Amino acid sequence: MNQNEQTPVFDRDLIQRFDVSGPRYTSYPTADRFHEGFGRSDYARHLGLRAQGGLKKPLSLYFHIPFCDTVCFYCACNKIVTKDRSRAERYLRYLDKEMGLVAGQLAGSHDVSQMHWGGGTPTFLSDSEIRELFRSIRRHFNLTPGGEYSIEVDPRRVSAETVALLGAEGFNRMSVGVQDFDPIVQKAVNRIQSVEETAAVIAAARANGFRSVSIDLIYGLPFQSVERVSQTLDRVLEIAPDRLALYNYAHLPTRFMPQRRINAGDLPSADQKLEILGMAISKLTDAGYVFIGMDHFARPDDEMAVAQRNGRLYRNFQGYSTHSDCDLLGFGVSSIGKVGPAYAQSAKTLEAYYEMLDRDELPVVRGYEMMFDDQLRYAVIQSLMCHFSLDYAAFEQAWGITFSEYFADEIEALRAHERDGLCIVGKKGVEVTTPGRMLARVLAMAFDAHLRGDREVVRYSKVI
């Protein structure tokens, strides 16, 4: 068995010992470190540097479609709840303008090997608007054959005909929101969704060329219990998705207004959540799914599991990815991109986003330019989160450092975690133990220089 396909060990005592908050490391530094000192001119400079350098690195595109016609109470995404479908038409015009501004800064063929539409609810768009957005994308970029093109889908808002359209336009991966099939839980979070409509959308995806379908679940929602979540998982396993994500619900009502409509007294206790998680891991692995990391599982033949076996797995703002060598261009309100060593985030409100584009300005309001130390730590954290190991020699050769000297303090911190059973620290590198894989975020935190001067981590979700 490949070391990255070992069955995860759910060590309850170990997990309880590390009941802490920490970043999810979809980026490093994390997005809360972005600042307004980095703006549109800085982003334009890095786009220009890419063009001047004649880089052949492919592009990854992210489109944020913020609209939802109902609100799910657990949701922490940047969204706009509206029944007014006409708002999407105007938004698409501005997306096209933003693409034009960004593409104008680039040189070359603008080849794209990865694309993701997220939200909000991307399928808030009508069929004609989906076609229009694809026309805009193809005017400015070249979607290469064999790329990874994914979309988040709400089964309550999409027909089999729309799924066929998505496949015909080029999507080949789909992420389907479920969260929980139990009707009592669904009512508590304002998301009523049947097994039948979910299965119908996934069947339509498979009939229309989608190579991978993922289902998103959440544990820790109101009224959930081991028995109820187990029943949901039984229904999910009957559908047999290629991938699953099992997210921990973080109840932060002071930050996310919709969560104020969830009664904290209805939430499962910390002990109950651990019981649910332990049951879910056992059920999924017994069904043949491979633990990828964090909260992700995949079938052994899925491209994500293959990428991890081959050392090509990567982590970005969409979670785990099979395409590691891309510059990410984010489009739309609040979207985040990464070009070379620079992160850039767009305006978080439609008003500000529209105003900047009306002035023919890139709608960037904050970002971060990584220095050498940031880039090195980024690579180390990627290795821990994706491959559960660190090879000192590989980093020394790639970065021109002596790992044991450069990271002397971090290695000492890992030795403390070694005594706890999270990892094994050797002369040539570090291996995350099988029980420690559930807590990879804890090990990554040891290399996060930005946390040293800011130990206030309550704004982050719990690591489990």
HUDAZI-V201963 format. One record per backbone hydrogen bond with DSSP energy under -0.5 kcal/mol. CO is the residue of the C=O (numbers start at 1). NH is the residue of the N-H. Records with the same first field share a line. If there is no record, write none. Layout:
BEGIN
CO: NH ; NH
END
This chain:
BEGIN
2: 5
3: 6
8: 10
9: 11
10: 12
11: 15
12: 16
13: 17
14: 18
16: 19
18: 20
20: 463
30: 33
31: 34
35: 38 ; 367
37: 39
39: 43
40: 44
41: 45
42: 46
43: 47
44: 48
45: 49
46: 50
47: 51
48: 52
49: 53
50: 54 ; 55
51: 54
58: 327
59: 113 ; 114
60: 329
61: 116
62: 64 ; 331
63: 65 ; 118
64: 66
65: 120
66: 80
67: 121
68: 82
71: 73
72: 75
77: 79
80: 68 ; 82
83: 85
84: 87
85: 88 ; 89
86: 89 ; 90
87: 91
88: 92
89: 93
90: 94
91: 95
92: 96
93: 97
94: 98
95: 99
96: 100
97: 101
98: 102
99: 103
100: 104
101: 105
102: 105
103: 106
110: 142
111: 59
112: 144
113: 148
114: 61
115: 150
116: 63 ; 118
117: 152
118: 65
121: 124
122: 125
126: 130
127: 131
128: 132
129: 133
130: 134
131: 135
132: 136
133: 137
134: 138
135: 139
136: 140
137: 140 ; 141
141: 143
142: 112 ; 144
144: 147
147: 149
148: 115 ; 150
149: 172 ; 173
150: 117
151: 175
153: 155 ; 177
154: 157
155: 158
159: 163
160: 164
161: 165
162: 166
163: 167
164: 168
165: 169
166: 170 ; 171
172: 211 ; 212
173: 151
174: 176 ; 214
175: 153 ; 177
176: 216
178: 180
179: 218
182: 186
183: 187
184: 188
185: 189
186: 190 ; 191
187: 190
189: 73
191: 193
194: 198
195: 199
196: 200
197: 201
198: 202
199: 203
200: 204
201: 205
202: 206
203: 207
204: 208
205: 208 ; 210
206: 209
212: 174
213: 242 ; 243
214: 176
215: 245
216: 178 ; 179
217: 247
219: 249
221: 224 ; 268
225: 229
226: 230
227: 231
228: 232
229: 233
230: 234
231: 235
232: 236
233: 237
234: 238
235: 239
236: 240 ; 241
242: 299
243: 215
244: 297
245: 217 ; 247
247: 219 ; 249
249: 251
250: 252
252: 255 ; 256
255: 257
256: 259
257: 260
258: 261
259: 262
261: 263
262: 264
263: 266
264: 267
266: 223
269: 273
270: 274
271: 275
272: 276
273: 277
274: 278
275: 279
276: 280
277: 281
278: 282
279: 283
280: 284
281: 285
282: 286
283: 287
284: 289
285: 288
288: 300
290: 292 ; 298
293: 296
295: 246
296: 292 ; 293
297: 244
298: 290
299: 302
302: 306
303: 307
304: 308
305: 309
306: 310
307: 312 ; 313
308: 311
314: 321
316: 319
319: 316
321: 314
322: 324
324: 326
325: 58
326: 328
327: 60 ; 329
328: 330 ; 338
329: 62
331: 64
332: 335
335: 346
337: 344
338: 328 ; 340
339: 342
341: 370
342: 339
343: 368
344: 337
345: 365 ; 366
347: 334
349: 353
350: 354
351: 355
352: 356
353: 357
354: 358
355: 359
356: 361
357: 360
362: 364
363: 347
364: 40
366: 345
367: 35
368: 343 ; 370
371: 375
372: 376
373: 377
374: 378
375: 379
376: 380
377: 381
378: 382
379: 383
380: 384
381: 385
382: 386
383: 387 ; 388 ; 389
384: 388
388: 432
390: 392 ; 430
391: 395
392: 396
393: 397
394: 398
395: 399
396: 400
401: 403
402: 405 ; 406
403: 407
405: 408
407: 411
408: 412
409: 413
410: 414
411: 415
412: 416
413: 417
414: 418
415: 419
416: 420
417: 421 ; 422
418: 421
422: 433
424: 426 ; 431
428: 392 ; 393
429: 426
430: 390
431: 424
433: 437
434: 9 ; 437
435: 438
436: 439
437: 294 ; 440
439: 442 ; 443
440: 444
441: 445
442: 446
443: 446
444: 447
445: 448
447: 449
448: 451 ; 452
449: 452 ; 453
451: 454
455: 457
457: 460
461: 22
END
